[in-house]
């Protein structure tokens, strides 16, 4: 009976704090890397692609040109 309880304690999350904390550490590292890569990819795909060619009316220039 005592042998049976010890075997189940090794596989139970409540009794095996070392394996649980290791699992949670790796899960946290994976989540942080996933968010970092995902955020970087999102910023890369929605980056500013340069100045567009905008036509400015002549009457709104610093020295306006009227007809």
N, C-alpha and C positions, 0 to 999 in steps of 0.2 A: 504494500500500500504506500509506504513512504517513497519508494523508488518511482512509483507512478506519478506522484505529486511533483517530484523534482523534475521529471522529464517534461511535464506540461509547463512548468514555470520557465523553462529555458525558451520556450516558443511563444510565451505570452508577452504582449507588449507591456502590460502593467508591471511585470517582474524583471524584464530585461531592459534596464535603462540605458545601457551602453549601446546596444544595437538600435534602440529607438532614437537616441540622440544622434547617432551616426546617420541613420536614415533621414531624420529631419534636417540635419546639416546639409547633406547632399541634395535634398529636395529644395532647400532654400537657395543653395548655390545655383542649381539648375534653373530655378524660377528667376533669379536675378539675371543670369546670363540670357535667358529667353527674353525677358523684358528689355534688356539692353540691346540685344540684336534686333528685336522687333521695333523698338523706338528708333534706332539708328536707320533701319531700312525705311521706316515711315518718313523720317526726315529727308532721307536721300531721294525717295520717289517724289516728294512734294517740295523739292528745293526750288529756289529762285533761279530761273533759267536765263536771266539777262534783261537788259533794258529793251522794252518794245519800242518800235518806231511810231512815235505819236506826232500827228500833224498839229501844229499850233497855229491858230488864226493870227493873221498879221496885226490885227487891231488889239491884241492882248500882249504884245511884246513890250520890252522895257522902253524902247523908242517905237511907238506904234506907227504903222503905215496905214494911212486912210486913203480911200478912193478919191 
